Amino acid sequence: MIVCIAEKPSVARDIASVIGATSSRQGYMEGNGYQVTWTYGHLCTLKEPQDYTEMWRHWGLGALPMIPPRFGIKLIEQEHIKTQFAVIERLMQNADEIVNCGDAGQEGELIQRWVMQKAGAKCPVKRLWISSLTEEAIREGFRSLKDQKEYEPLYMAGLSRAIGDWLLGMNATRLYTLKYRNQTGRQVGAGSVLSIGRVQTPTLAIIVNRQKEIDNFKPEPYWVLSTIYRDTLFTATKGKFSSKEEGEAAFEEIKDKPFEVTSVSKKNGTERPPQLFDLTTLQVECNKKFAYTADMTLSLIQSLYEKKVTTYPRVDTQYLTDDIYAKCPQTLNGVFQVKVGGVAPYADLIRPIGGKPLLKSKKVFDNSKVTDHHAIIPTGVVPAGLTDAERNVYDLVARRFIAVFYPDCKFATTTVEGKAGDVTFKVTGKEILEPGFRVVFEKQKKDEPDDQPPSADNPQTPSEGAEAAEGLLPTFVKGESGPHKPTLTEKHTTPPPYYTEATLLRAMETAGKFVDNEELRAAMKENGIGRPSSRAAIIETLFRRHYIRRERKRIVATATGISLIDIIREDLLKSPELTGIWEKKLRDIEHRQYDAGQFINELKEQITAIVNQVLADNSNRKLELTGE
């Protein structure tokens, strides 16, 4: 008998129906030589400190660092988990072969391997690796099962991550709680610990550092000289005047002099369609457009995946492999048939590109940019019974997919320069010559205006909801002149904006640096903090521990969160850059470029050094947990 194990009951049922295991049993499906069972996500976890030695049951500085000689796993203490595991264990003990049908990623590999280890499975194991749950994808996956040994580096990366999180989280949390928490007679318990984590603490540091920039910011005045000529606003090229006197002197210089156009230049340009979605990009877009949290977006796109209408969501690439190209017309045909309220919203967008070879760009199809899974796209299955929120997310994914087969947008940028007296002015306007892919997003721009203006920390791509700030200009001729109305405006410098979930996700992706350029951001992904699939949970953990709070779309650090970062002096614990280096090593383990044992040994040495440094601190610093 072949035993297949999936990550949740709904996925198990999808697989069972395709391979013919149609008879229901207690905790599994059976038929056609298969038994298909399931976990509920994690059934097993790393052992807790007290499982290794009784000495570690009680919190004490003398017991640190806690470094088990060998890490072990245990079953999670929940009744429904024990019941289901008993079923899995019995099936695996009698299996001729096991097919690991876990989520096709690092965490999915870890979940199922731990269950097989705990169940004492001895038979050969194959791996099902699919990017969607459609019947076609499942059948194709079972035709090309691989030996589980091929995924050993993926498991080692997941195991290293779990052990690393245990070593740092368990030791640093006890260390800082016992050393720096204001005891006031309380016992250590839920809500009274100083929680330190390999990813959560650097993420908190990003937020706290930004908040300190804002809190310490002192606005400074400056003056901007501009003038209106032929109903068009020209701005002085000198930029800001740092003193009012300097600005007034320039104003006096030009107020009675005519304005003359000195040059008119026109330059044509092109704009490419936006790239397909990876998980982080989708979470960013959903936060900007719909104010969905990162966690909510992950739940929605996971639901769409399980409903078979989009592909595997926990991905960090925005590319497709070349073999997907041949399937794209069929996928577009499925999207063409989608109806919402009796209307086919994508039909008119797909007609112009249908019936002829689709554009194939290296910015979309590139095998070298895809490892385990490709970008998030529709499967071609026509969705039914979606919630409004699911429909919003599907719409984003569908439109991005359609847009990559459209031509570039062509535009012309006109720059007009002029002068009054010795002061030069400039204005720039943009004219769309051929909208190209922009037509795909026109409805979005009308229906879903972004409620935040563009800024360095809240960029808007021209392709989605952000027409150029410059408008179409009147026709100007070099040498023309006439009267104008100058103005001198006092303004003030502004602090950097608070993080939103969208901009925080971007900062996590690039180890604390906000990077708007797509290519540069992609190059920095390997040194980001956390995985795309875990970042939402990290942010939610910080909210749950009252280290941060929401103020509308803003993310604000609480007094406790700020104090926690202030009390940590060890850069290794709170530096996004150092955490990004750890993340890079974990990726290298997955790609057979770094040794898992070396990673764990380095962490053990680092934890030991941190413990010694903190124990040697005689400053008597204390932190009062306020929850505010």
N, C-alpha and C positions, 0 to 999 in steps of 0.2 A: 504494500500500500504506500502511495506517495502522499506525504503530509505537507500541505501548504499552509504557511502561517502569515497572516496579514496584520496590519497595525490597528485596525478597528473593524467592528462587525460589518459596517456598510461596505467597506472595500472587499472584505471576505465574500460577501454575497455577490458583488459584481464579478469577482473572479470565479466563484463557484458556478454561477449561471453560464459562463462562457465555456468552462472545461467539463461541464456535465455533472457536477456534484450537486444534485438537486434535492436530495433527501435531507430534511432537517433532523439534527440530533441535538442533544444537550451540550451546547458549547462548540458545535462544529456542524459542517455540512458534509455529506458523503455521496459518492456515486462515481461511476466510470473509472474506478481505480484510484480515486482521490479522496482525501479527507481534508477539508479546508477549515482551519480554525483561526483564531484571532487573539490579539492582545488588546489592551485599552491604553495605547501609548506605553509608557514605562510600567512594566510589572516588577522589574528589579532595579535596585539602586546600589551604589557603593555603601559598604558597611559604615555605620556611625562610629565615632571614637570609642564609645563604651563597648562596642562589639569586639574590639581588639584587646582591651585590657580594662579591668575595673577601675584602675587608677585614672583613666581618662573620663570616667563618668562624671566626676566632680570637677568644676572649673577651678583651676589653680595655675598661677604663673610658673610654679616649679615643674609642671608637667609639659611645658612647651619647650621646643616645638614637638608636635605630635606627628611622627613620621612612621607609619606602619612598615614593618619589614616586607610585607607583601599585601597588596590591596585585594580585598575580596568583595563579593556582591551578596546581597540578600534580597528576599522577597519583600515587597512593600506590605506593611501590616494593615491590609484592608480586606474585609471578608469576601467581597466580590472578586478581588484579585486572586485570593487563595483558591477560590472555587474554580475560576477559569484556568489558573495555572495547573491545578490537579488534572483537568481535562487535557491540557497541552502536554503535560509530562507523560500521561498514559499513552497518548497517541505517538509521541516521539520515541518512547521506549520500544514501541512495536513497529516503527516505520522502516521501510526498505530504503526510502529516500526522502529528504526534506527539501522543499522549495521555499527559500526565504523570499516572501512577497512583501517585505517591509517597505516603508517609504524609501524611495530611491535617493537617499542622501546619507550624510554622515550620521545623523541622529537615528535614522531608521535602521541603519546597519548595527549601531550599538544596541538599540532596543532588542532586536531579534537575536543577536549573538549572545547577549546576556541570558535571555530566556532559554536558548538552546544549551548553554553551559549549565545553567541551574537545573535544567531537566535531564542532564546527563545524556544528551543525544550522541550516538556513536556512528550513525549511518552517514553516507555521503550527502553533501548539501549543495544544491544548485541555487543560483540567484536569478530572480526575475527583476529586470530593470526596465521600467517603462516611464514615459513622460506624460501619458494621459491614461484615463480609465475607460476609454471607448472600447467597444468589443474588438475592433480591428487591432488596437494597440495591445490589448491583452493577448489575443491570439498570436500576434507577431512576436510578443515577448516570450511566450511559452515555446515558440518554434526556435528561439535563439537563446535559451537558458545557458548561463555560463557557470563554471565551477566557482564556488564561493571563495576559493583561494585567491582569485583574481582581485577580490575586493578587500584583501587583508590590509593594505595601507589605509584604506578608508576607515576600517575598524580601528586601526592603531591610532589614527588621528583623533577619532571620537573618544577612544579610551584615554589618550593623553590629555585631551581637553577636560574630561571628567575628573581625572586624577589631579590635574593642575588646579582646577577650580576647588577641589576638596582641600588640597594642601594649603592654598592661599586663604580660601574662605574660612575654613575651620580654625586655622591657627591665628590669622590676623584678627578675626572677629573676637575670639577669646582674649587675645593679647591686648587689643585696644579697649575692650569692654572692662577688663580687670584693671588695666593700668590707668585709664583716663576717665572712665565714667564716674560721675559724682554719685557715690554709693548711697548716701543718706539712709543707711540702714536697710535698703531694699535687697532682696535676693535677686540673682540673675534670673530673668524669665522673659516670656514673650513681651515684646514692646520695650524692654529695658536694655537690649544689647546694642552695641555699636557695630552695625553690619558692614563688613568690608568684603568686597568681591573683586575678582580679577578684571571684570568688565564694568560692573556697576559703579565702582569707585572712580575710575578715570572718567566715566560718563558724567558722574556728578561733578567732578572737577571742571569739566568743560562748561557746565551750566554755572557753577559758582564763579569761575574766573570771568565769564561774561557779565554776571551780575555785579561783580566788583567794579568792572570797567564802567558799567552804567551808574552805579552808586557814587563812584568817585569822580564822575565826569563833571567838569565845570564848563558850562556853555560860554563861548566867546563870541562877541559880536563881529560881524563883517558886513561890508556894503557891496552891493552889486549894481553896476551901472548898465542900464539897457535903454533902448529907444524904440519907438514905434514909427515905422516908415511904411506907408501904403498898407496900413492895417496889419503889418507883419512885425513881430517882436524880434529885434536884433539884440544880442548880448555882447558886451565889450569883451574882446579877446584877452584882455589883461587878466580877467578872472576876478578874484575877490580883492577888495580894498580893505586893508587891515585897520585903517583909521577913517573916521567920518570926514576929517579935514581933507585927506587925500582924495576921497570920493567926491566931496563937494568941489574941490579944485578942478577935477576932471569934468564935473557937471557944468561948472561955469564956463569951462573951455569950449563946450560944444553947444550950449543951449541956443545961441543966436546964429550958429553956423549951419549951412545946409548939409544935408546928408547926401553922400555920393556913393553910388555902387561902383566898386573897384574891380570886382571879378565875379563871374558866374561860371561854375563848373558843374558838369554832370558826369556821374560815373555809374555804369551798370554793374549789378551784382547778382548773385544767386544765393539762395538759402535752401539747404537740404531738409528733407522731412526729418522729424524727430525720430530718435532710435526707438526700437521696441522696448517694452518694459522688462526690467528685472524687478525683484521684489521691492528693493529700496526705492527705486524710481516710482513704482506704483504707489507705495505708501506716501511718498512725498506729494505726488499729484493728487491723491485722494484727500490728504490733509489740506492742501491749498484750495482745492475746488469745493470739497464737501465738509471740511473740518472733521473728517473721520480720524480717529486715533490710529497709530500704527498697528496696535493690537486688533482693532476692529477691521482694518483693511486686510490683515493677514487672515482673520476668520472668514471674511467675505470671499477672498480669492481662493481659500482652501475649500469653501463650500462650493464654489463654481467648479473647481477641479473635481470634487467628488460627484457633482452633478454632470460631469463629463463634457462641460461646455468650454473649459479652458484647460491649458496644459499645466504641468507640474509647477507650483508657484514659488517654492523656496530656492530660487536661483539667483545667481549674482552675475549673470551675463546678459547682454542685450543683443546677442547675435543668434543666428540660426545656422545649422550645418547645411552643406550643399545639397544633401539628399532630401531635405525638407522642401526644396524649391519645386520639385515635380508634384508635390502634394498640395501646393498653395492654391491652384485653381479650384480644386475640389473643396478646400477649406473656405475660400471666398464664396463659392456657390452656396455653402451652408449658411454663411453670414448673410448672403443675399436674401435668403428665405425668412430671416428673422422678422417677426411682426410684434409691434408694441401698440396695443390699443387699436388693432386693425390696420395699422400703418407699417409699411416696410421702411424703416429709417435708413437702411444702408443700400437699398436697391439702386437709387439714382447715383450713388457714389461708386458703386461697383460696375455699373453698365459701361462707363467710358473706358475701363481697363479690361473688360471681359472680351473673350473671343479672339484674343491676340496674345503673343508671348508677353509675359509679365517682365517688368524691369528687374534686373538682378544686380544689386549693388554690393560691393565689398563692405559697405557700412551695415549691411544686413546679413549677408551670407559669408561666413568666415569660419572654417573648421578650426582654425588655430585659436579662436576666441571662445570655443565651447569645450568644456571637459565632460561633466556628467550629464547636464541638462541644458537645453537651449532656452532662449527668452520665452516669456509668457505670451502665448498667442491663443486665439480661438481654436477649437478642435474641428469646427465645421458642424458639430451637432447643434441642432436648433434648440435654443433654451426654451424651457416652459416652466411656469410656476415660480419665477424669480421674484424675490422681494424688491421693493424700490431701491434699496441700498445695493443689492446684488446687481440689479439692472444698471445702476450707475457705474459700477466697477466694470461690468461686462462692456459697457459702451466705451469706456476709456480704452480697454484692451482691443476691442474691435476696430475702433477708429485708427489707432496707432498701426494696426496690422494693414488696414486698407491703405493708409497714407504712404507706407514705404514703397508701394508700387506706383505711386504718382510721380510726375516729374518735379524737379526743383521749382521753387517760386523764383520768378525773375522780377527784379525791381531796379529802379533808378534812384540814385541819391543825388540831390541837387544841393550844392553849397554856394551861398551868396555872401560875399564879403563887401563891406562898405566902410566909410569913414566920415567922421564929422570933426573938423579940425585935425588934431594929431591922434585922435582916439579911433581905433579900428574896432569894427563890429562884425559879427558873423551869425548866420542862421542856416540850419540844415533842414531839408524836407525830403520825404521818402515817397516815391510813387510806385505802386504795384503795377508792373507791366503785364505779367502773366501769373495768376495766383497759384497755379500748379497745385501742390498738395494742400495748400491753405483752405481750399474749398471743403476739405474733409472735416475741418474744425470750425467752420463758420457758425453752425448751429450752437456749438458749445460756447462760443464767444458771446452769442446773443443771450443764451439761456443761463449761463453760469459765470457772471462777471466775478473776477477775483476781488475780494474785499480788502486786499492790501496793495498799496502802491509798490511798484518795483523799487528795489533797493539792493545794495551790495549783499544783503543777507536774505533777501526775498526776491530772487531773480525771476523774471517771467520770460519764457522763450517766445520769440515772435510767432512761433507756429501755433501756440495754444493760449489764446486769451490776452495777447499782448501786442497790439499794433505798435509800430514805432512811435515814440513820443513825438517825432516830427511829423507834421502834416504836409499835404500837397501845397506848394508855394505858388503865388502868382508869378507871372512871367516878368523877370527882371532883365534889363539890358545894361551891359557894362557902360559906364559913363553917365547914366541918367542920374539926376539929382532932384532934390526937392525938400520941403519942410518935414520936420520930424518932431516927436514929442519925447524927450528924454526923461527918465526917472531914475532916482537913486534910492534903492531899497535896502533897509537895514534887515539883516538876517542873523541868525545865531547858529553856531555849530551844534550838531545833535549827537547824542551818544549812540553807540552801536545798538541795534535793535535787540530785544529779548529773543531768545530762541523760541521757535514754534516746534512742534513735532517734526514738521517737514525739514526745517533747517538743522535741527538736532540730528536727525537721521543722516543728513549729508555730512555733518561734522564727524559723526561716528564712523562713517564710511571712509573718511580721509584722515583719521587719527587727530581730530580736533581742528583741522584746517578747513575753512569753508572754501570749496573749489567749485566754481561755476562751469568752467571749461570741461566739456564732456570727455575729451581725450585725456586730459591731465587727470581728471577724476578717476577714469577707468584705470589709469596707470597706478594710482594710489590705493586702489581697492585692496590689494594684497596686504597692505599695512593698516587697514581699517581695524577698528576695535569691535569685537563681537562678530557673529555671523549674521547674514541678512535675516535668517529665520529666528534669531534669538534677540535681535535688537528691540523689538516691540516688547518682549517680556522683561527685558532689562529696564526699559523706561517705566513700565507698569510697576516693577518692584520698587523703584525709587519713589513713585507716588504712594505706594502701599506703606512704605516705611516712613512716610511724611518727611522725606528729605527734599522733595520738590512738591509744588502744587500748580494747578492750572488757574490762570486768570484770563478767561476767554481763550484765545488761541495761544497766549503767552505761556511759557514755562518759567516759573519763578522758584528759586531756591529758598527753602525755609531757613529760619535761624539755626535749626539743628543741622541741616545740610551744610550750611556755611561753616558752622563751628567744627563739624566733623572733618571737613577738608582742611581747615586751618590747623587742626591738632595733628594731622598726619604730616610728618616731615620727610618721610621716606618716599622719594620720587618714584621708586619702583611700584608703589601701590596706587599712585594717583596720576601718573604721567600717561597721557594718551599715546605719545610716541613710543614709549617702552612697551605698553600693552599691544600696540600695533606690531612691534617686532615679534612679540610672542605669537600673535595671530599669524604672522608670516611663517613662522617656524611650523605651526600646526598645518598650514597649507602645504608646506614643503614635505612634511611627513606623509600627507595624503598623496603627494606626487612622487614619493620615493626619493626625495632629495635631502631628507634630514632624518636623523635617527631618533625614534621615540624615546629610547632609554636615555639618550643624552639630554633630551628636553626635560624629562622628569628629574634627572640628577641635577641639572642646572637649577630647576625650581626648588629642589630640596636645599641646595646651598644658599639660594637667595632667601628662602624662608628662615633658615637658621640665622643668617646675617641680620635680617630684620628683627627677629626676636631678640638677639643680643643687643642691637642698637636701642630698641625701646626699653629693655630692662635696665640699660645703663643710663637712661634719662632721669635726672634728679630734679627736674624743673617743677614737679608737683602741679603740672597743668591738669585741669579737670574740665569735663564737658557735662552740662546738665541737659538731659533729654527733655525737651519741651513739647515736641510734636508740632511746633510752629515754625 
